[in-house]
Each structure stands twice: as structure tokens, then as C-alpha cells.
């Protein structure tokens, strides 16, 4: 991968509408991703964060399998969670039949039910332990709804 200096890129974009359009599109996608990640960190429960991460990896690959590009510790750091919380969330999703681990290291995953992963409600319809934001905290809320 080569690097292009910002000044050179700005000059090329100023003289070529196609390059300018591509740069704008890339910038918008990156801003949308950053905004979504901030919302994920601030408003989602732990299981919702892990579910969203798995769906993002699924969208990137477009394959039947998801190969996790990071260790659980790196995933935890990316999602603002602890390693233990990520492990519990993945185990809960596996026990619910939403995903299957395909290898011993648990980095190859088959998503069995993407719809349930998208609509996942970690606490079910109501949880009396929820605070005003709807969050119960980092280590709570791993009740998985039964198969439909």
C-alpha cells in the first residue's frame, strides 16, 4: 500500500471531479461508521454491541462464515467491554442457537440466525433492573429469547 501526501491529494481532487467524488464518498462512509460506533458504545448493551460487531463482520465478508479478524480481547477493547463480557455474550448467542463456533479457537463463526441477531433483545420485553437509559450495565442482560 502506498501513501499519498494530503497536499497532493487535494491538488488532484481540485482538478478531477471523479477523484473529488470518490474522496467525498469515502469520507462520508467513514463519518457514518464513526457515528454508528459512537452510538453503539453509548447506547447499546453488551450483547447488542457484540451482535452489532458480528453483523458488521458478516456484511464485510458476505460469506456463510465469519472469520473474526481480532482476538476477543481486541474485540472487547473495540466495543468498550471486558474480555469476560465479550466471552459471555458470545457463549449466550451460541447457547441460543444464533451462532456456531466452527473451530477450536472460536474465531470461525457460522451465523445461524441473522434475523435474531439483528432483532436481539438481551433483556426480553422488560427488565426491572434497567436504568433510565435502558441499560443494565456491562455484565448484565444476557437472557436470550427462545427460538421462534
Beta strands, then each sheet from edge to edge (+ up, - down):
strand 1: 65-67
strand 2: 99-101
strand 3: 108-111
sheet 1: 1+ 3- 2+
end
